[in-house]
Amino acid sequence: MKEIKAIIHRNRIADVVHALKSAGFSNLCIADVKGMLKALDNKEQNYSVELGEAVITEIRLELVCEDAQADEATRLIQQQARTGQPDAGWIFVNDIGQVIRIEGDPET
């Protein structure tokens, strides 16, 4: 199995999720994170006092899929996350050593 993580601009997440779900991907996790991708405009950028740097709110998308599905997932993310900038985000693909399902209450 593969774990795919992507860091993308916040305004692209709806299209990315729609494309992934339409292709049958369902194990998605989405979180707002602070990052240093180049802002699309001044409204997107904030100054982080903690970091002493300009940051934007980015999306970290995580999904788990079968090895054979990883190329399709990364292709969809790459297509749908484009912003027109040369550096619109990153996709990371990692092998998963073990998957353990957490099941519901065994007494129900």
C-alpha positions in Angstrom: 0.0 0.0 0.0 1.0 3.6 -0.5 0.5 6.8 1.5 0.3 9.9 -0.6 0.7 13.3 1.0 0.2 16.5 -1.0 0.7 20.1 0.0 -1.4 22.3 -2.2 -3.0 25.8 -2.3 -6.2 26.0 -0.3 -8.3 27.2 -3.2 -7.5 24.0 -5.2 -8.7 21.4 -2.7 -12.3 21.2 -3.8 -11.3 20.2 -7.3 -8.7 17.8 -6.1 -11.1 16.0 -3.7 -13.9 15.9 -6.3 -11.5 14.3 -8.9 -10.2 11.8 -6.3 -13.6 10.8 -5.1 -15.0 10.5 -8.7 -12.1 8.1 -9.4 -13.0 5.9 -6.3 -10.5 7.1 -3.8 -12.1 7.4 -0.3 -9.4 7.2 2.4 -8.8 11.0 2.4 -7.6 13.2 5.2 -7.5 17.0 4.8 -6.0 19.5 7.2 -5.2 23.2 7.1 -1.5 23.9 7.7 0.7 26.9 7.7 3.3 26.8 4.9 5.6 28.8 2.7 4.3 28.1 -0.8 4.4 31.3 -2.9 1.2 33.2 -2.2 -1.2 33.6 -5.2 -2.0 37.1 -4.1 -1.5 39.4 -1.0 -4.9 38.3 0.5 -3.6 34.7 0.8 -0.4 35.7 2.8 -0.1 36.3 6.5 2.9 37.0 8.7 3.7 34.4 11.4 5.1 36.0 14.5 6.3 32.6 15.7 8.2 31.9 12.6 9.2 35.4 11.7 8.2 34.7 8.1 5.4 35.2 5.7 3.1 32.1 5.5 -0.1 31.0 3.8 -2.8 28.6 4.8 -2.1 25.5 2.7 -3.9 22.1 2.6 -2.2 18.9 3.5 -4.0 16.1 1.8 -3.3 12.5 2.8 -4.6 9.4 1.2 -3.9 5.7 1.4 -4.3 3.5 -1.6 -3.2 0.2 -3.2 0.2 0.3 -5.0 -1.4 0.0 -8.4 -3.6 3.1 -7.7 -0.7 5.5 -6.7 0.1 6.7 -10.2 -3.5 7.6 -10.9 -3.9 9.4 -7.6 -0.8 11.4 -8.0 -1.8 12.3 -11.6 -5.2 13.5 -10.5 -3.7 15.6 -7.7 -1.1 17.1 -10.0 -3.7 18.0 -12.6 -6.3 19.5 -10.3 -3.9 21.3 -7.9 -2.3 23.4 -10.7 -2.4 27.2 -10.0 -0.5 28.5 -13.0 2.6 29.0 -10.9 5.8 27.0 -11.5 5.7 25.8 -7.9 2.1 25.1 -6.9 2.8 22.4 -4.3 4.3 19.0 -3.6 3.3 15.4 -3.7 5.1 12.7 -1.6 4.5 9.0 -2.1 5.6 6.6 0.7 5.4 2.8 1.1 3.3 1.6 4.0 4.9 -1.2 6.0 1.8 -2.3 7.8 -1.9 -1.4 7.9 -4.0 -2.2 11.0 -7.7 -1.6 10.9 -9.3 -0.1 14.0 -12.6 -1.8 14.4 -15.8 -0.7 16.2 -16.8 -1.9 19.6 -16.4 -5.7 19.6 -19.5 -6.1 21.8 -21.9 -4.5 19.3 
